[in-house]
């Protein structure tokens, strides 16, 4: 588990788009810490992503069979977007 996980940055990237949305595939934002509000990222993904950003920050393995260090989640719209969350390595 990551020590000082609250200071761990997590990247969120749009991987797919299934309907009308202000975001596009490739849009990328950073949670500077898990409780920060990200300007430009809609609440339809920002709020649901927050617990998964925390899981990434602490290093909790995900359900993803191809890479358990990332999480893929869908926004709240049934025809919305799928986002990838991953811990940003310490610099």
Secondary structure, DSSP 8 states (H G I E B T S, - for coil): --TTGGG--EEEEEEEE-S--S--TT-EEEESSTT---TTS-HHHHHHHHHHHHHHHHT---S-SS-TTEEEEE-SSTTSEEEEEEE----
